[in-house]
Amino acid sequence: MGSKVVIVGSYSVGLFFIGKVIPGIGETRIADRFFQTFGGKGSNQAVTTAKLGADVRFICKIGTDHYADEVIELYKKHNMYSPSIMQDAETPTSVGTIFVDEKGSNSIMIALGANARLTTAEIIHWVKQEKDPFIVGFQLESDLGMVVESLEAVSKMGIPTLLDPAPAARLPESVFPYITYIKPNEHEAKVLSGIEIKTVDDAFRAGEWFIDKGVKAAIITLGEGGAVLVDKNKRQLFKAVEADPIDTTGAGDVFSGALMAAMVKGYSIDKAIQYASCAASISITRMGVVESIPSPEEAQILFNKTFG
């Protein structure tokens, strides 16, 4: 396979409200502070993959507003801006609002905006611009039908796929054979499989459910419990890398981006999961998402220290 990672997905402006408690239904609370940042699961993963040294093509759709101007500058900074980052003059750039409490837990609501206008035909057009992509990564922050169609089309082109099924949504069973790697957390795995995950054995059972449906490998992240890998040949637990969390927002995106960056560099799937765990563990010790992504040196030092 080639050396290019292709990531299809969303960009959303992140509007963060930081306070002691996340407001419940009908509640108004005063935040301790506010800041704006770059977000969107696809964008977070693409920036992570690029920042960690991989060659990335990001396929997305943004508006023509000032939010779009700001993120284009970000993509240029990381040498990942290209015409596959399309602008829609009729629809605003997506916006997400993130509430973070004093324990680092978060709650998020997103208006998809231009993300919802991305089409399968556009995705296939840009994928075909690459001679031999290493992998194509997807999430579920765009139109679900479009993601399902695109996964099938890309897989039929002989290109490995990775699906990070977030935000959680049920998928038609027909799509699973077109997924090479699936990377849910325990909540997303429950939504997809119906298996409640309270133990490592539960995670293994959920992983086997995905394999039975036709997925080649399932990587289920368990937060402080680490991650499990299940494929046709093995079931393996990877312990979490210790960290003191400040903000867990985007940690799953950093994990996915780092996983693809490691695989394209030639890491085995086992080592890639360990590398991704290191990158994600660094990210949760910092506020924000893009701002929290480690440098290649930081990720490699922690990887060598922990697993070398």
Secondary structure, DSSP 8 states (H G I E B T S, - for coil): --SEEEEE---EEEEEEE-SS---TT-----SEEEEEEE-HHHHHHHHHHHTT-EEEEEEEE-SSHHHHHHHHHHHHTT---TTEEE-TTS--EEEEEEE-TTS-EEEEEE-GGGGG--HHHHHHHHTTSSS-SEEEEESSS-HHHHHHHHHHHHHTT--EEEE--S-----GGGGGG-SEE--BHHHHHHHH----SSHHHHHHHHHHHHHHT-SEEEEE-GGG-EEEEESS-EEEE-------S--TTHHHHHHHHHHHHHHTT--HHHHHHHHHHHHHHHTTSSSSGGG---HHHHHHHHHHHH-
